[in-house]
Each structure stands twice: as structure tokens, then as C-alpha cells.
């Protein structure tokens, strides 16, 4: 093999790197940040796209987040690539927090303060074809609880990303203009000699 490791990695090391990457999560965060900043779209399109991905991640519909993000981004004129990147907000580390927060807030908004407890057989609820039995006790509170959380996080993230991208793009245009002026001055100097 052309790209095979010289010393194969053990299964235990693969499992550890799956749960905690060797270079850490900060590297992934920096990559996504730079990827968002370097998109060639307006600051509104980029910010709206990321917000669409984040809003889709708050919903309890796992497996449909990309489709929901693309639909939201289309409705608010967002960038589709930014929407796909925004869905990284929902990941295996944040999903338990998202689910707990949306369910708890939704349950309180509906007016049922009592927790699920052991009165619900979750194995039966998560079986195939049991969506109608999951709707009332689980999905409905999570969906209702997602609305205020998505709205607040959407406004905050939109503002932060919009102004950050606008500033980054303005600085980038200035740098490119300065390089172009320097190249033109050099070319004029060489042609006059």
C-alpha cells in the first residue's frame, strides 16, 4: 500500500483517537473557523448559513440535520457550505447537552414539570415504527424546547460571525490591494529603467 503506516496502530489506540483525537479538538475548531472565514460569499450569506446549521442541530431529528440546514439556509439566503459547517455544532460531545436542555425547557414550556422517570419504556419507544408513541412524551417537548434555544443562539452566532467575516474580508481586500499596488509600482519601475 502506498499510504500505509509503517507501524500499524492498535485497536485500543484507534478507539482512543476516535473518542479524543491525538491533536485535540482545538485543531478542528481552528480548521472550521478558517474554513468559514475563507468562504467567498457575503458576510450575511456566511452568517446565515452557519446559523441555519446551528438551528438545525438544535432539533431532535438526527439524520436530517443537513437537509434541515440546507432548507433553512435556502429560506434565509444563506450559504450552503456554511450551513453544512454549522451543523458541526451538533456532535457526539454536544448532543447529550442539547437533548437534555431542549427536553427540559420544552417540558417546562408545555407545563409538565415532572421528569420522564421510569414510567416510559424507552426500548419500546425507540423501536422502528414507534414515532407516534415517541411524539408526545419525547419529541414534542424537545422540538418546543429547541425553539427558544435556537433563536437565542442564532442571533448571537449571526452577529458574531457577520462582523467577524466582514472585518476579515475588508482586511483581506486591503492586503490584496496593497500587493497589487506594490506589483504595479514594481512593474512601472522596471519598465522605466
C-alpha positions in Angstrom: 0.0 0.0 0.0 1.1 3.5 -0.8 -0.2 5.3 2.3 0.0 2.6 4.9 1.6 3.2 8.3 5.0 1.8 9.0 3.9 0.6 12.4 0.2 -0.4 12.5 -2.0 1.3 15.1 -3.6 -1.0 17.7 -7.3 -1.2 18.1 -7.1 0.4 21.6 -5.3 3.4 20.1 -7.9 3.7 17.3 -10.6 3.7 19.9 -8.9 6.3 22.0 -8.3 8.6 19.0 -11.9 8.2 18.0 -13.0 9.5 21.4 -10.2 12.0 21.8 -8.2 13.0 18.7 -4.4 12.9 19.1 -4.0 16.6 18.2 -7.1 17.6 20.2 -10.3 19.4 19.4 -8.8 22.8 19.1 -7.3 21.9 15.7 -10.7 21.0 14.4 -12.1 24.2 15.8 -9.4 26.3 14.1 -9.9 24.5 10.8 -13.7 25.1 10.8 -13.1 28.8 11.8 -10.7 29.3 8.9 -12.9 27.4 6.5 -15.8 29.7 7.4 -13.8 32.9 7.1 -12.4 32.0 3.7 -15.7 31.3 2.1 -16.3 33.5 -0.9 -19.7 34.9 -0.2 -21.2 37.9 1.5 -21.0 38.2 5.3 -24.8 37.8 5.5 -24.8 34.6 3.4 -22.0 33.1 5.5 -23.5 34.1 8.9 -27.0 33.0 7.8 -25.6 29.6 6.6 -23.9 28.9 9.9 -27.0 29.9 11.8 -29.1 27.6 9.7 -26.7 24.7 10.6 -26.8 25.6 14.3 -30.6 25.9 14.3 -30.9 22.5 12.6 -28.6 21.0 15.2 -31.0 22.0 18.0 -33.8 20.0 16.5 -34.2 16.4 17.7 -34.3 15.0 14.2 -30.9 13.2 14.0 -30.0 12.2 10.4 -32.0 15.1 9.0 -29.8 18.0 10.2 -28.1 18.5 6.8 -31.4 18.6 5.0 -32.9 20.9 7.6 -29.8 23.2 7.5 -29.9 23.4 3.7 -33.7 24.2 3.8 -33.2 26.9 6.4 -30.2 28.3 4.6 -32.2 28.5 1.3 -35.1 30.3 3.1 -32.8 32.9 4.7 -30.4 33.3 1.7 -27.5 31.5 3.5 -24.5 29.8 2.1 -25.0 26.0 1.8 -21.3 25.2 2.7 -21.6 27.4 5.7 -24.8 25.6 6.7 -23.1 22.2 6.4 -20.2 23.5 8.6 -22.7 25.0 11.1 -24.2 21.5 11.7 -20.9 20.7 13.4 -22.4 22.4 16.4 -24.3 19.2 17.0 -21.7 16.5 17.6 -21.4 13.5 19.9 -20.0 15.7 22.6 -22.8 18.3 22.5 -25.8 16.1 21.7 -26.4 15.0 25.3 -26.3 18.6 26.4 -28.6 19.7 23.6 -31.1 16.9 24.2 -31.2 17.5 27.9 -31.6 21.2 27.5 -34.3 21.1 24.8 -36.3 18.4 26.6 -36.2 20.1 29.9 -37.1 23.6 28.5 -39.7 22.1 26.3 -41.3 20.1 29.1 -41.4 23.2 31.3 -42.9 25.3 28.4 -45.6 22.7 27.9 -46.4 22.8 31.6 -45.4 19.3 32.6 -42.7 19.8 35.2 -42.5 16.1 36.0 -39.5 14.3 34.6 -39.8 11.2 32.4 -38.9 8.9 35.2 -39.3 5.1 34.7 -42.9 5.3 33.6 -41.9 5.2 29.9 -40.5 2.1 28.3 -37.8 3.7 26.2 -36.9 0.4 24.4 -40.4 0.2 23.1 -40.5 3.9 22.2 -37.3 3.7 20.1 -38.4 0.6 18.2 -39.0 1.0 14.5 -42.4 2.5 13.6 -42.9 3.9 17.0 -42.7 7.6 16.1 -46.3 8.2 17.1 -45.6 6.8 20.6 -42.4 8.9 20.9 -44.0 12.2 19.7 -45.9 13.2 22.8 -43.5 12.3 25.6 -40.2 12.9 23.9 -40.1 14.6 20.5 -42.7 17.3 21.1 -41.0 18.7 24.3 -37.6 18.6 22.6 -38.9 20.4 19.5 -40.7 23.1 21.5 -37.7 23.5 23.8 -35.4 23.9 20.7 -37.2 27.0 19.6 -36.0 29.5 22.2 -32.5 27.9 22.4 -32.2 28.1 18.6 -33.5 31.6 18.5 -31.1 32.9 21.1 -28.0 31.1 19.8 -29.0 32.0 16.2 -29.0 35.8 17.0 -25.7 35.6 18.9 -23.9 33.5 16.4 -25.2 35.6 13.4 -23.9 38.8 15.0 -20.5 37.3 15.9 -20.0 35.7 12.5 -21.3 38.5 10.4 -19.0 41.1 12.0 -16.0 38.8 12.1 -16.4 37.8 8.4 -17.0 41.4 7.3 -13.8 42.5 9.1 -11.8 39.6 7.8 -12.9 40.3 4.2 -12.2 44.0 4.5 -8.7 43.3 5.7 -8.2 40.7 3.0 -9.2 43.2 0.3 -6.9 45.8 1.7 -3.9 43.4 1.7 -4.7 42.3 -1.9 -5.0 45.9 -3.0 -1.6 46.8 -1.3 0.0 43.8 -3.1 -1.5 44.9 -6.4 -0.2 48.4 -5.9 3.2 47.1 -5.0 3.3 44.9 -8.1 2.2 47.8 -10.3 4.8 50.1 -8.8 7.5 47.5 -9.4 6.4 46.9 -12.9 6.3 50.6 -13.7 9.8 51.0 -12.1 11.2 48.1 -14.2 9.6 49.4 -17.4 11.0 52.9 -16.9 14.6 51.6 -16.5 
